[in-house]
């Protein structure tokens, strides 16, 4: 139902698109309206996540190596620390801002919350100590259950990074992670099958 949907978008240019997409598709059903907020992720409150069962996110991909990105990482880490009374685990080394977005969503969510994140695939291949620690976080906290690789043709025209879908359930105790490879272009998939 629409009244169960909440979307947050920091870029106000996309707010109107979200309103149209989430509220006008089934307006005749009179199910209420999706709640749409326009906030920096660091400004989100813990109580906004109390009824969230599924988080779908396409965080900004920004390396942590420059001053602006380092400041953004610190801001999100400070928000996490203040709101859950624990230090951020992923505000380390060269991990990008996207890792902080993922951590905030995981830490603010209740156990068994489901997650779907579009994420740079480099985090699955790098051998740096930071990314190894990040993968351990994915397994132990995010509850990584699936990694989905898909063709990158005609999806994000301005994104040069290869991405995957990371799907998990907070504190999942699954022993195996499934890797799914989609070989067809996404626009050719039959979603009804």
Secondary structure, DSSP 8 states (H G I E B T S, - for coil): -GGG-EEE-S-GGGHHHHHIIIIITTGGG-----EEE---GGG--GGGGTT--EEEE------TTSHHHHHHHHHHHHHHHHHHSS--SS--TT--HHHHHHHHHHHHS-TT-EEEEEEETHHHH--SHHHHHHHHHIIIII-EEEEEE---TTS-TT--S-EEEEEEETT---S--EEEE--S-GGG--TT-
